[in-house]
Structure formats: C-alpha cells, structure tokens
Amino acid sequence: MSAEARVTELGLELPEAPAPGGNYTPMVQVGDICYVSGHGPLKPDGQMLKGRVGSEVSEEDGYVAARQVGLAMLATLRANLGSLDRVKRVVKVLGMVNAAPDFETHPKVMNGFSDLMVEVFGDPGRAARSAIGMGSLPGNISVEVEAIVQVTE
C-alpha cells in the first residue's frame, strides 16, 4: 500500500505545511536526499503543543506532541515533493525534547514520531535516531524534530 493510501486509511489529518519561522527553508533536496528542517508539534488549527515534558506535560503528552511533529513533517514533505509516495526511506531523525532536568525517557517520547513514520511508510520509515533533552525549545514547544529522507528523483 502506498504512503498516501496509508495516510487516508489511518484517517490522519495533516496540518498545512508550516511556513519558515526565519531565514531558512523547510526542506532542501540534494539528489535523492532531503534535509528537513526542525519541525514543531503543529496542530491543524495552527496552534503548537507546548510545555516542558516531565514537569508541565506528561511523557504521554510528549509522545502525542512528537506524533504531531511527524504529521507536520509529512505535510512539508507532501508540499515539497508532491506526494508522500516519493519517500523511499526515512534515513536519520534528530528528536529534541523540551525536558525537565530530571526527565530520563526521551526515547519513549520520540517513539511518537517514529511510530507514525513506520505506520505511514512501513519498515522504510524506521530510521537511525537520536533523542535528546533540551533546556528549552522555541516558543516552549514540547518537541522538535529534524530528519534526513531519501526520495525518488
């Protein structure tokens, strides 16, 4: 089943592809590799999921935020590639969690993003990944993710 068909089958609601918040582009394609800029947990209504995981929001809410980042990134990929079916593989993911100093389960939060990628792309959605805690993120968002994706040319 194609990625576009999976999005439909799963009933996923992608937000509008987010506009850059500064002097950068959301995605750069070099050959068959796309470098996707950091995305936040943008909801379809334009709001961001906010709060420090482990103090202001729970680990479970962090997982939801990471999944929402995935939906925003899918929107950017679709907007720039024309179709999610052009994605061959999610290669590398860097997940940044806005975390309380004593929070220790960053990988569990980032599973929200990774689980979504596997749901949409199957095994090619399973990427090499880093999950790190940050002292803060822009606008107090809960999670930010950047990725490297291989596509068909």
N, CA, C and O atoms as a GROMACS GRO file, in nm:
protein
  612
    1MET      N    1   0.085  -0.119   0.000
    1MET     CA    2   0.000   0.000   0.000
    1MET      C    3   0.089   0.125   0.000
    1MET      O    4   0.191   0.129   0.069
    2SER      N    5   0.051   0.224  -0.076
    2SER     CA    6   0.131   0.346  -0.086
    2SER      C    7   0.119   0.429   0.042
    2SER      O    8   0.025   0.414   0.120
    3ALA      N    9   0.216   0.517   0.063
    3ALA     CA   10   0.214   0.605   0.180
    3ALA      C   11   0.090   0.695   0.178
    3ALA      O   12   0.027   0.715   0.282
    4GLU      N   13   0.055   0.747   0.062
    4GLU     CA   14  -0.065   0.833   0.053
    4GLU      C   15  -0.190   0.754   0.090
    4GLU      O   16  -0.279   0.806   0.158
    5ALA      N   17  -0.197   0.628   0.046
    5ALA     CA   18  -0.312   0.544   0.081
    5ALA      C   19  -0.316   0.514   0.230
    5ALA      O   20  -0.423   0.509   0.290
    6ARG      N   21  -0.198   0.495   0.291
    6ARG     CA   22  -0.193   0.470   0.436
    6ARG      C   23  -0.241   0.592   0.514
    6ARG      O   24  -0.314   0.578   0.613
    7VAL      N   25  -0.202   0.710   0.471
    7VAL     CA   26  -0.247   0.833   0.538
    7VAL      C   27  -0.400   0.838   0.537
    7VAL      O   28  -0.462   0.869   0.638
    8THR      N   29  -0.458   0.806   0.423
    8THR     CA   30  -0.604   0.805   0.411
    8THR      C   31  -0.665   0.696   0.496
    8THR      O   32  -0.760   0.720   0.570
    9GLU      N   33  -0.611   0.575   0.486
    9GLU     CA   34  -0.663   0.461   0.562
    9GLU      C   35  -0.658   0.485   0.712
    9GLU      O   36  -0.750   0.448   0.785
   10LEU      N   37  -0.550   0.548   0.758
   10LEU     CA   38  -0.534   0.576   0.902
   10LEU      C   39  -0.617   0.695   0.947
   10LEU      O   40  -0.628   0.721   1.067
   11GLY      N   41  -0.675   0.769   0.852
   11GLY     CA   42  -0.756   0.886   0.887
   11GLY      C   43  -0.673   0.999   0.945
   11GLY      O   44  -0.722   1.075   1.029
   12LEU      N   45  -0.548   1.011   0.901
   12LEU     CA   46  -0.459   1.114   0.956
   12LEU      C   47  -0.496   1.251   0.900
   12LEU      O   48  -0.524   1.266   0.781
   13GLU      N   49  -0.495   1.349   0.987
   13GLU     CA   50  -0.521   1.488   0.946
   13GLU      C   51  -0.390   1.564   0.952
   13GLU      O   52  -0.337   1.592   1.060
   14LEU      N   53  -0.338   1.598   0.835
   14LEU     CA   54  -0.213   1.674   0.830
   14LEU      C   55  -0.245   1.822   0.840
   14LEU      O   56  -0.341   1.869   0.780
   15PRO      N   57  -0.163   1.897   0.916
   15PRO     CA   58  -0.181   2.042   0.916
   15PRO      C   59  -0.132   2.100   0.784
   15PRO      O   60  -0.076   2.028   0.702
   16GLU      N   61  -0.154   2.228   0.763
   16GLU     CA   62  -0.091   2.295   0.649
   16GLU      C   63   0.060   2.289   0.669
   16GLU      O   64   0.107   2.299   0.782
   17ALA      N   65   0.134   2.272   0.561
   17ALA     CA   66   0.279   2.271   0.573
   17ALA      C   67   0.323   2.403   0.637
   17ALA      O   68   0.288   2.510   0.587
   18PRO      N   69   0.400   2.396   0.746
   18PRO     CA   70   0.437   2.519   0.815
   18PRO      C   71   0.530   2.607   0.733
   18PRO      O   72   0.619   2.559   0.663
   19ALA      N   73   0.509   2.736   0.743
   19ALA     CA   74   0.597   2.834   0.679
   19ALA      C   75   0.722   2.850   0.766
   19ALA      O   76   0.715   2.832   0.887
   20PRO      N   77   0.835   2.882   0.706
   20PRO     CA   78   0.956   2.904   0.785
   20PRO      C   79   0.935   3.016   0.886
   20PRO      O   80   0.868   3.116   0.859
   21GLY      N   81   0.994   2.996   1.003
   21GLY     CA   82   0.986   3.097   1.108
   21GLY      C   83   1.108   3.188   1.110
   21GLY      O   84   1.130   3.260   1.207
   22GLY      N   85   1.186   3.186   1.004
   22GLY     CA   86   1.307   3.267   0.998
   22GLY      C   87   1.369   3.256   0.860
   22GLY      O   88   1.302   3.223   0.762
   23ASN      N   89   1.497   3.284   0.854
   23ASN     CA   90   1.571   3.286   0.728
   23ASN      C   91   1.626   3.148   0.696
   23ASN      O   92   1.746   3.123   0.705
   24TYR      N   93   1.536   3.058   0.659
   24TYR     CA   94   1.573   2.922   0.620
   24TYR      C   95   1.461   2.864   0.535
   24TYR      O   96   1.355   2.925   0.520
   25THR      N   97   1.485   2.747   0.479
   25THR     CA   98   1.383   2.678   0.401
   25THR      C   99   1.342   2.551   0.475
   25THR      O  100   1.426   2.490   0.542
   26PRO      N  101   1.216   2.510   0.466
   26PRO     CA  102   1.172   2.391   0.540
   26PRO      C  103   1.239   2.262   0.494
   26PRO      O  104   1.248   2.166   0.571
   27MET      N  105   1.285   2.260   0.368
   27MET     CA  106   1.346   2.138   0.316
   27MET      C  107   1.442   2.173   0.203
   27MET      O  108   1.414   2.262   0.123
   28VAL      N  109   1.554   2.103   0.198
   28VAL     CA  110   1.649   2.116   0.089
   28VAL      C  111   1.672   1.977   0.031
   28VAL      O  112   1.703   1.883   0.104
   29GLN      N  113   1.656   1.964  -0.100
   29GLN     CA  114   1.680   1.837  -0.167
   29GLN      C  115   1.810   1.845  -0.244
   29GLN      O  116   1.833   1.938  -0.322
   30VAL      N  117   1.897   1.747  -0.220
   30VAL     CA  118   2.023   1.733  -0.292
   30VAL      C  119   2.024   1.592  -0.349
   30VAL      O  120   2.041   1.495  -0.275
   31GLY      N  121   2.005   1.580  -0.479
   31GLY     CA  122   1.994   1.447  -0.540
   31GLY      C  123   1.871   1.376  -0.486
   31GLY      O  124   1.760   1.428  -0.493
   32ASP      N  125   1.893   1.257  -0.431
   32ASP     CA  126   1.780   1.183  -0.377
   32ASP      C  127   1.768   1.194  -0.225
   32ASP      O  128   1.698   1.115  -0.162
   33ILE      N  129   1.838   1.290  -0.166
   33ILE     CA  130   1.834   1.311  -0.021
   33ILE      C  131   1.769   1.446   0.011
   33ILE      O  132   1.804   1.548  -0.047
   34CYS      N  133   1.674   1.443   0.103
   34CYS     CA  134   1.608   1.565   0.151
   34CYS      C  135   1.647   1.588   0.296
   34CYS      O  136   1.639   1.498   0.380
   35TYR      N  137   1.688   1.709   0.324
   35TYR     CA  138   1.720   1.752   0.460
   35TYR      C  139   1.602   1.836   0.506
   35TYR      O  140   1.577   1.944   0.453
   36VAL      N  141   1.531   1.786   0.606
   36VAL     CA  142   1.410   1.853   0.652
   36VAL      C  143   1.443   1.929   0.780
   36VAL      O  144   1.491   1.872   0.878
   37SER      N  145   1.416   2.060   0.777
   37SER     CA  146   1.443   2.146   0.892
   37SER      C  147   1.362   2.103   1.013
   37SER      O  148   1.265   2.028   1.001
   38GLY      N  149   1.404   2.152   1.129
   38GLY     CA  150   1.332   2.122   1.252
   38GLY      C  151   1.187   2.164   1.244
   38GLY      O  152   1.156   2.276   1.202
   39HIS      N  153   1.098   2.076   1.284
   39HIS     CA  154   0.955   2.100   1.288
   39HIS      C  155   0.905   2.088   1.431
   39HIS      O  156   0.959   2.011   1.511
   40GLY      N  157   0.803   2.164   1.462
   40GLY     CA  158   0.739   2.156   1.593
   40GLY      C  159   0.605   2.086   1.582
   40GLY      O  160   0.562   2.049   1.473
   41PRO      N  161   0.539   2.067   1.696
   41PRO     CA  162   0.412   1.995   1.701
   41PRO      C  163   0.294   2.084   1.660
   41PRO      O  164   0.212   2.124   1.743
   42LEU      N  165   0.287   2.112   1.530
   42LEU     CA  166   0.185   2.199   1.474
   42LEU      C  167   0.055   2.123   1.455
   42LEU      O  168   0.052   2.020   1.387
   43LYS      N  169  -0.052   2.173   1.514
   43LYS     CA  170  -0.184   2.111   1.501
   43LYS      C  171  -0.255   2.169   1.378
   43LYS      O  172  -0.217   2.275   1.329
   44PRO      N  173  -0.358   2.101   1.329
   44PRO     CA  174  -0.432   2.151   1.212
   44PRO      C  175  -0.490   2.291   1.232
   44PRO      O  176  -0.510   2.364   1.134
   45ASP      N  177  -0.517   2.330   1.356
   45ASP     CA  178  -0.573   2.464   1.381
   45ASP      C  179  -0.465   2.572   1.388
   45ASP      O  180  -0.496   2.688   1.415
   46GLY      N  181  -0.339   2.535   1.364
   46GLY     CA  182  -0.230   2.632   1.364
   46GLY      C  183  -0.163   2.651   1.499
   46GLY      O  184  -0.063   2.722   1.508
   47GLN      N  185  -0.215   2.591   1.603
   47GLN     CA  186  -0.156   2.601   1.736
   47GLN      C  187  -0.044   2.498   1.753
   47GLN      O  188  -0.040   2.397   1.683
   48MET      N  189   0.047   2.525   1.845
   48MET     CA  190   0.156   2.433   1.877
   48MET      C  191   0.128   2.369   2.013
   48MET      O  192   0.072   2.432   2.103
   49LEU      N  193   0.169   2.243   2.028
   49LEU     CA  194   0.164   2.177   2.158
   49LEU      C  195   0.285   2.225   2.237
   49LEU      O  196   0.398   2.216   2.190
   50LYS      N  197   0.260   2.274   2.356
   50LYS     CA  198   0.365   2.338   2.434
   50LYS      C  199   0.378   2.274   2.572
   50LYS      O  200   0.288   2.206   2.620
   51GLY      N  201   0.493   2.299   2.633
   51GLY     CA  202   0.517   2.258   2.770
   51GLY      C  203   0.638   2.167   2.783
   51GLY      O  204   0.668   2.087   2.695
   52ARG      N  205   0.706   2.182   2.896
   52ARG     CA  206   0.825   2.103   2.926
   52ARG      C  207   0.782   1.964   2.971
   52ARG      O  208   0.705   1.948   3.066
   53VAL      N  209   0.834   1.862   2.902
   53VAL     CA  210   0.799   1.724   2.934
   53VAL      C  211   0.865   1.685   3.065
   53VAL      O  212   0.984   1.707   3.086
   54GLY      N  213   0.787   1.626   3.153
   54GLY     CA  214   0.837   1.583   3.283
   54GLY      C  215   0.806   1.680   3.394
   54GLY      O  216   0.823   1.648   3.511
   55SER      N  217   0.761   1.802   3.358
   55SER     CA  218   0.720   1.896   3.463
   55SER      C  219   0.587   1.961   3.427
   55SER      O  220   0.496   1.963   3.510
   56GLU      N  221   0.574   2.015   3.306
   56GLU     CA  222   0.449   2.081   3.265
   56GLU      C  223   0.355   1.986   3.190
   56GLU      O  224   0.233   2.001   3.197
   57VAL      N  225   0.412   1.890   3.120
   57VAL     CA  226   0.331   1.789   3.050
   57VAL      C  227   0.389   1.651   3.076
   57VAL      O  228   0.508   1.638   3.108
   58SER      N  229   0.307   1.550   3.062
   58SER     CA  230   0.348   1.412   3.090
   58SER      C  231   0.427   1.352   2.975
   58SER      O  232   0.431   1.407   2.864
   59GLU      N  233   0.490   1.240   3.003
   59GLU     CA  234   0.560   1.164   2.898
   59GLU      C  235   0.462   1.127   2.786
   59GLU      O  236   0.497   1.133   2.668
   60GLU      N  237   0.340   1.089   2.823
   60GLU     CA  238   0.238   1.052   2.725
   60GLU      C  239   0.201   1.172   2.638
   60GLU      O  240   0.184   1.157   2.516
   61ASP      N  241   0.189   1.290   2.698
   61ASP     CA  242   0.161   1.410   2.619
   61ASP      C  243   0.279   1.444   2.528
   61ASP      O  244   0.260   1.495   2.418
   62GLY      N  245   0.401   1.416   2.574
   62GLY     CA  246   0.519   1.434   2.490
   62GLY      C  247   0.515   1.342   2.369
   62GLY      O  248   0.552   1.382   2.259
   63TYR      N  249   0.471   1.218   2.389
   63TYR     CA  250   0.456   1.122   2.279
   63TYR      C  251   0.358   1.177   2.176
   63TYR      O  252   0.383   1.171   2.056
   64VAL      N  253   0.245   1.231   2.224
   64VAL     CA  254   0.145   1.290   2.135
   64VAL      C  255   0.205   1.408   2.059
   64VAL      O  256   0.180   1.424   1.939
   65ALA      N  257   0.284   1.490   2.128
   65ALA     CA  258   0.348   1.604   2.063
   65ALA      C  259   0.445   1.557   1.955
   65ALA      O  260   0.450   1.615   1.846
   66ALA      N  261   0.523   1.453   1.984
   66ALA     CA  262   0.618   1.401   1.885
   66ALA      C  263   0.544   1.347   1.763
   66ALA      O  264   0.589   1.364   1.650
   67ARG      N  265   0.431   1.281   1.786
   67ARG     CA  266   0.350   1.232   1.674
   67ARG      C  267   0.298   1.349   1.592
   67ARG      O  268   0.294   1.342   1.469
   68GLN      N  269   0.258   1.457   1.659
   68GLN     CA  270   0.208   1.574   1.588
   68GLN      C  271   0.319   1.640   1.506
   68GLN      O  272   0.293   1.692   1.397
   69VAL      N  273   0.441   1.638   1.556
   69VAL     CA  274   0.555   1.685   1.476
   69VAL      C  275   0.564   1.602   1.349
   69VAL      O  276   0.588   1.656   1.241
   70GLY      N  277   0.546   1.472   1.361
   70GLY     CA  278   0.550   1.385   1.244
   70GLY      C  279   0.446   1.423   1.141
   70GLY      O  280   0.475   1.421   1.021
   71LEU      N  281   0.327   1.456   1.185
   71LEU     CA  282   0.222   1.497   1.092
   71LEU      C  283   0.260   1.626   1.021
   71LEU      O  284   0.237   1.640   0.901
   72ALA      N  285   0.319   1.721   1.095
   72ALA     CA  286   0.364   1.846   1.034
   72ALA      C  287   0.474   1.820   0.932
   72ALA      O  288   0.477   1.882   0.826
   73MET      N  289   0.565   1.729   0.965
   73MET     CA  290   0.674   1.699   0.871
   73MET      C  291   0.619   1.628   0.747
   73MET      O  292   0.666   1.654   0.636
   74LEU      N  293   0.523   1.541   0.763
   74LEU     CA  294   0.460   1.478   0.647
   74LEU      C  295   0.397   1.584   0.557
   74LEU      O  296   0.403   1.573   0.434
   75ALA      N  297   0.336   1.685   0.618
   75ALA     CA  298   0.276   1.794   0.539
   75ALA      C  299   0.383   1.867   0.458
   75ALA      O  300   0.360   1.901   0.342
   76THR      N  301   0.498   1.892   0.518
   76THR     CA  302   0.608   1.958   0.447
   76THR      C  303   0.661   1.870   0.334
   76THR      O  304   0.685   1.918   0.224
   77LEU      N  305   0.677   1.741   0.361
   77LEU     CA  306   0.725   1.651   0.257
   77LEU      C  307   0.627   1.647   0.140
   77LEU      O  308   0.669   1.654   0.024
   78ARG      N  309   0.499   1.636   0.169
   78ARG     CA  310   0.398   1.632   0.062
   78ARG      C  311   0.399   1.762  -0.017
   78ARG      O  312   0.393   1.760  -0.140
   79ALA      N  313   0.407   1.875   0.053
   79ALA     CA  314   0.404   2.006  -0.015
   79ALA      C  315   0.526   2.024  -0.106
   79ALA      O  316   0.514   2.085  -0.212
   80ASN      N  317   0.640   1.972  -0.065
   80ASN     CA  318   0.762   1.991  -0.142
   80ASN      C  319   0.786   1.884  -0.247
   80ASN      O  320   0.850   1.910  -0.349
   81LEU      N  321   0.737   1.764  -0.224
   81LEU     CA  322   0.761   1.652  -0.316
   81LEU      C  323   0.642   1.624  -0.407
   81LEU      O  324   0.656   1.557  -0.509
   82GLY      N  325   0.526   1.676  -0.370
   82GLY     CA  326   0.406   1.650  -0.449
   82GLY      C  327   0.329   1.528  -0.402
   82GLY      O  328   0.208   1.520  -0.421
   83SER      N  329   0.398   1.432  -0.341
   83SER     CA  330   0.335   1.311  -0.292
   83SER      C  331   0.427   1.242  -0.191
   83SER      O  332   0.549   1.240  -0.209
   84LEU      N  333   0.369   1.187  -0.087
   84LEU     CA  334   0.447   1.109   0.010
   84LEU      C  335   0.496   0.978  -0.051
   84LEU      O  336   0.585   0.914   0.004
   85ASP      N  337   0.438   0.939  -0.162
   85ASP     CA  338   0.481   0.816  -0.229
   85ASP      C  339   0.622   0.827  -0.285
   85ASP      O  340   0.681   0.725  -0.322
   86ARG      N  341   0.678   0.946  -0.291
   86ARG     CA  342   0.816   0.964  -0.338
   86ARG      C  343   0.918   0.932  -0.229
   86ARG      O  344   1.037   0.919  -0.258
   87VAL      N  345   0.874   0.918  -0.104
   87VAL     CA  346   0.966   0.887   0.006
   87VAL      C  347   1.006   0.740  -0.003
   87VAL      O  348   0.921   0.651   0.002
   88LYS      N  349   1.136   0.716  -0.017
   88LYS     CA  350   1.188   0.578  -0.021
   88LYS      C  351   1.226   0.530   0.118
   88LYS      O  352   1.205   0.413   0.152
   89ARG      N  353   1.284   0.621   0.200
   89ARG     CA  354   1.333   0.581   0.331
   89ARG      C  355   1.351   0.703   0.419
   89ARG      O  356   1.399   0.807   0.374
   90VAL      N  357   1.311   0.690   0.544
   90VAL     CA  358   1.348   0.789   0.645
   90VAL      C  359   1.483   0.742   0.697
   90VAL      O  360   1.493   0.634   0.756
   91VAL      N  361   1.586   0.822   0.674
   91VAL     CA  362   1.723   0.779   0.699
   91VAL      C  363   1.768   0.810   0.841
   91VAL      O  364   1.816   0.721   0.911
   92LYS      N  365   1.753   0.935   0.884
   92LYS     CA  366   1.805   0.979   1.015
   92LYS      C  367   1.711   1.080   1.075
   92LYS      O  368   1.659   1.167   1.005
   93VAL      N  369   1.688   1.069   1.204
   93VAL     CA  370   1.600   1.159   1.277
   93VAL      C  371   1.674   1.210   1.400
   93VAL      O  372   1.737   1.133   1.472
   94LEU      N  373   1.665   1.340   1.423
   94LEU     CA  374   1.714   1.401   1.547
   94LEU      C  375   1.593   1.456   1.620
   94LEU      O  376   1.528   1.550   1.572
   95GLY      N  377   1.562   1.398   1.734
   95GLY     CA  378   1.448   1.442   1.815
   95GLY      C  379   1.495   1.517   1.938
   95GLY      O  380   1.577   1.467   2.015
   96MET      N  381   1.443   1.636   1.956
   96MET     CA  382   1.478   1.720   2.070
   96MET      C  383   1.354   1.738   2.157
   96MET      O  384   1.250   1.785   2.112
   97VAL      N  385   1.367   1.700   2.283
   97VAL     CA  386   1.256   1.705   2.377
   97VAL      C  387   1.282   1.818   2.476
   97VAL      O  388   1.387   1.821   2.540
   98ASN      N  389   1.187   1.909   2.487
   98ASN     CA  390   1.191   2.015   2.586
   98ASN      C  391   1.164   1.948   2.721
   98ASN      O  392   1.048   1.924   2.757
   99ALA      N  393   1.270   1.916   2.795
   99ALA     CA  394   1.258   1.827   2.909
   99ALA      C  395   1.301   1.890   3.040
   99ALA      O  396   1.392   1.972   3.046
  100ALA      N  397   1.231   1.847   3.146
  100ALA     CA  398   1.273   1.884   3.282
  100ALA      C  399   1.412   1.823   3.306
  100ALA      O  400   1.444   1.720   3.247
  101PRO      N  401   1.493   1.886   3.391
  101PRO     CA  402   1.630   1.838   3.412
  101PRO      C  403   1.640   1.691   3.456
  101PRO      O  404   1.739   1.624   3.426
  102ASP      N  405   1.540   1.641   3.527
  102ASP     CA  406   1.547   1.503   3.576
  102ASP      C  407   1.470   1.404   3.487
  102ASP      O  408   1.456   1.287   3.524
  103PHE      N  409   1.421   1.449   3.371
  103PHE     CA  410   1.346   1.361   3.280
  103PHE      C  411   1.444   1.266   3.212
  103PHE      O  412   1.550   1.309   3.166
  104GLU      N  413   1.410   1.138   3.203
  104GLU     CA  414   1.504   1.038   3.152
  104GLU      C  415   1.453   0.955   3.035
  104GLU      O  416   1.530   0.876   2.980
  105THR      N  417   1.328   0.970   2.993
  105THR     CA  418   1.274   0.878   2.893
  105THR      C  419   1.247   0.949   2.760
  105THR      O  420   1.139   0.936   2.702
  106HIS      N  421   1.346   1.023   2.714
  106HIS     CA  422   1.336   1.092   2.585
  106HIS      C  423   1.303   0.997   2.470
  106HIS      O  424   1.221   1.031   2.384
  107PRO      N  425   1.364   0.878   2.465
  107PRO     CA  426   1.332   0.786   2.355
  107PRO      C  427   1.183   0.747   2.352
  107PRO      O  428   1.127   0.732   2.244
  108LYS      N  429   1.120   0.731   2.467
  108LYS     CA  430   0.978   0.697   2.469
  108LYS      C  431   0.894   0.810   2.410
  108LYS      O  432   0.796   0.784   2.340
  109VAL      N  433   0.931   0.933   2.437
  109VAL     CA  434   0.862   1.048   2.378
  109VAL      C  435   0.880   1.044   2.226
  109VAL      O  436   0.783   1.058   2.152
  110MET      N  437   1.003   1.024   2.181
  110MET     CA  438   1.032   1.025   2.038
  110MET      C  439   0.969   0.909   1.962
  110MET      O  440   0.957   0.914   1.840
  111ASN      N  441   0.928   0.805   2.034
  111ASN     CA  442   0.856   0.697   1.968
  111ASN      C  443   0.726   0.747   1.905
  111ASN      O  444   0.677   0.685   1.811
  112GLY      N  445   0.671   0.857   1.953
  112GLY     CA  446   0.552   0.914   1.890
  112GLY      C  447   0.578   0.950   1.745
  112GLY      O  448   0.493   0.926   1.660
  113PHE      N  449   0.693   1.007   1.717
  113PHE     CA  450   0.732   1.040   1.580
  113PHE      C  451   0.765   0.913   1.502
  113PHE      O  452   0.715   0.892   1.392
  114SER      N  453   0.850   0.829   1.560
  114SER     CA  454   0.897   0.710   1.490
  114SER      C  455   0.784   0.612   1.461
  114SER      O  456   0.779   0.554   1.352
  115ASP      N  457   0.692   0.593   1.556
  115ASP     CA  458   0.580   0.503   1.533
  115ASP      C  459   0.496   0.551   1.415
  115ASP      O  460   0.451   0.470   1.335
  116LEU      N  461   0.475   0.682   1.405
  116LEU     CA  462   0.398   0.737   1.293
  116LEU      C  463   0.468   0.711   1.160
  116LEU      O  464   0.403   0.673   1.062
  117MET      N  465   0.600   0.731   1.155
  117MET     CA  466   0.672   0.710   1.030
  117MET      C  467   0.661   0.564   0.984
  117MET      O  468   0.648   0.538   0.865
  118VAL      N  469   0.665   0.470   1.078
  118VAL     CA  470   0.652   0.329   1.043
  118VAL      C  471   0.508   0.299   1.000
  118VAL      O  472   0.486   0.220   0.908
  119GLU      N  473   0.409   0.360   1.065
  119GLU     CA  474   0.270   0.342   1.023
  119GLU      C  475   0.249   0.388   0.879
  119GLU      O  476   0.178   0.322   0.803
  120VAL      N  477   0.311   0.498   0.841
  120VAL     CA  478   0.290   0.556   0.708
  120VAL      C  479   0.377   0.490   0.603
  120VAL      O  480   0.330   0.461   0.493
  121PHE      N  481   0.505   0.465   0.633
  121PHE     CA  482   0.599   0.417   0.531
  121PHE      C  483   0.637   0.270   0.547
  121PHE      O  484   0.712   0.217   0.465
  122GLY      N  485   0.588   0.203   0.651
  122GLY     CA  486   0.631   0.066   0.676
  122GLY      C  487   0.774   0.065   0.727
  122GLY      O  488   0.821   0.164   0.783
  123ASP      N  489   0.844  -0.048   0.707
  123ASP     CA  490   0.980  -0.058   0.759
  123ASP      C  491   1.074   0.052   0.709
  123ASP      O  492   1.164   0.091   0.783
  124PRO      N  493   1.059   0.104   0.584
  124PRO     CA  494   1.145   0.215   0.542
  124PRO      C  495   1.126   0.343   0.626
  124PRO      O  496   1.204   0.437   0.613
  125GLY      N  497   1.024   0.347   0.709
  125GLY     CA  498   1.005   0.460   0.799
  125GLY      C  499   1.086   0.449   0.927
  125GLY      O  500   1.094   0.544   1.004
  126ARG      N  501   1.147   0.333   0.950
  126ARG     CA  502   1.228   0.310   1.071
  126ARG      C  503   1.368   0.365   1.046
  126ARG      O  504   1.444   0.309   0.967
  127ALA      N  505   1.402   0.474   1.113
  127ALA     CA  506   1.526   0.547   1.087
  127ALA      C  507   1.628   0.529   1.198
  127ALA      O  508   1.595   0.487   1.309
  128ALA      N  509   1.752   0.561   1.166
  128ALA     CA  510   1.850   0.584   1.271
  128ALA      C  511   1.802   0.708   1.346
  128ALA      O  512   1.748   0.800   1.284
  129ARG      N  513   1.820   0.712   1.478
  129ARG     CA  514   1.758   0.820   1.554
  129ARG      C  515   1.839   0.857   1.677
  129ARG      O  516   1.902   0.773   1.741
  130SER      N  517   1.837   0.986   1.707
  130SER     CA  518   1.887   1.037   1.834
  130SER      C  519   1.772   1.106   1.904
  130SER      O  520   1.693   1.175   1.840
  131ALA      N  521   1.763   1.088   2.035
  131ALA     CA  522   1.660   1.154   2.115
  131ALA      C  523   1.731   1.221   2.232
  131ALA      O  524   1.788   1.155   2.318
  132ILE      N  525   1.726   1.354   2.233
  132ILE     CA  526   1.800   1.427   2.336
  132ILE      C  527   1.709   1.526   2.407
  132ILE      O  528   1.608   1.571   2.353
  133GLY      N  529   1.746   1.558   2.530
  133GLY     CA  530   1.672   1.656   2.609
  133GLY      C  531   1.734   1.793   2.592
  133GLY      O  532   1.856   1.808   2.586
  134MET      N  533   1.648   1.893   2.586
  134MET     CA  534   1.692   2.031   2.572
  134MET      C  535   1.642   2.112   2.691
  134MET      O  536   1.537   2.081   2.749
  135GLY      N  537   1.717   2.214   2.728
  135GLY     CA  538   1.675   2.303   2.836
  135GLY      C  539   1.556   2.388   2.798
  135GLY      O  540   1.479   2.431   2.884
  136SER      N  541   1.540   2.414   2.668
  136SER     CA  542   1.424   2.487   2.617
  136SER      C  543   1.418   2.465   2.467
  136SER      O  544   1.515   2.425   2.404
  137LEU      N  545   1.300   2.493   2.412
  137LEU     CA  546   1.281   2.492   2.267
  137LEU      C  547   1.203   2.618   2.230
  137LEU      O  548   1.137   2.676   2.316
  138PRO      N  549   1.209   2.661   2.104
  138PRO     CA  550   1.141   2.785   2.064
  138PRO      C  551   0.992   2.784   2.101
  138PRO      O  552   0.922   2.686   2.076
  139GLY      N  553   0.947   2.893   2.161
  139GLY     CA  554   0.806   2.907   2.195
  139GLY      C  555   0.758   2.807   2.300
  139GLY      O  556   0.638   2.788   2.316
  140ASN      N  557   0.850   2.745   2.370
  140ASN     CA  558   0.819   2.644   2.472
  140ASN      C  559   0.749   2.521   2.412
  140ASN      O  560   0.676   2.452   2.482
  141ILE      N  561   0.772   2.493   2.281
  141ILE     CA  562   0.714   2.372   2.223
  141ILE      C  563   0.772   2.250   2.294
  141ILE      O  564   0.884   2.255   2.346
  142SER      N  565   0.696   2.142   2.297
  142SER     CA  566   0.738   2.022   2.370
  142SER      C  567   0.843   1.941   2.298
  142SER      O  568   0.930   1.881   2.361
  143VAL      N  569   0.837   1.937   2.164
  143VAL     CA  570   0.927   1.853   2.085
  143VAL      C  571   0.959   1.924   1.954
  143VAL      O  572   0.875   1.992   1.896
  144GLU      N  573   1.082   1.906   1.908
  144GLU     CA  574   1.122   1.950   1.774
  144GLU      C  575   1.199   1.834   1.710
  144GLU      O  576   1.276   1.766   1.776
  145VAL      N  577   1.176   1.813   1.581
  145VAL     CA  578   1.241   1.703   1.510
  145VAL      C  579   1.292   1.753   1.376
  145VAL      O  580   1.224   1.828   1.306
  146GLU      N  581   1.413   1.710   1.340
  146GLU     CA  582   1.465   1.730   1.204
  146GLU      C  583   1.496   1.592   1.147
  146GLU      O  584   1.518   1.497   1.222
  147ALA      N  585   1.496   1.581   1.014
  147ALA     CA  586   1.514   1.448   0.954
  147ALA      C  587   1.588   1.457   0.821
  147ALA      O  588   1.593   1.561   0.755
  148ILE      N  589   1.644   1.343   0.785
  148ILE     CA  590   1.704   1.322   0.654
  148ILE      C  591   1.625   1.208   0.590
  148ILE      O  592   1.609   1.101   0.649
  149VAL      N  593   1.576   1.234   0.466
  149VAL     CA  594   1.487   1.141   0.400
  149VAL      C  595   1.538   1.114   0.259
  149VAL      O  596   1.578   1.207   0.188
  150GLN      N  597   1.538   0.989   0.218
  150GLN     CA  598   1.573   0.953   0.080
  150GLN      C  599   1.444   0.946  -0.002
  150GLN      O  600   1.343   0.891   0.043
  151VAL      N  601   1.450   1.001  -0.123
  151VAL     CA  602   1.332   1.007  -0.209
  151VAL      C  603   1.366   0.958  -0.349
  151VAL      O  604   1.483   0.944  -0.385
  152THR      N  605   1.262   0.931  -0.428
  152THR     CA  606   1.282   0.903  -0.569
  152THR      C  607   1.302   1.037  -0.638
  152THR      O  608   1.239   1.136  -0.602
  153GLU      N  609   1.389   1.040  -0.738
  153GLU     CA  610   1.416   1.166  -0.808
  153GLU      C  611   1.318   1.188  -0.919
  153GLU      O  612   1.325   1.289  -0.989
   0.00000   0.00000   0.00000
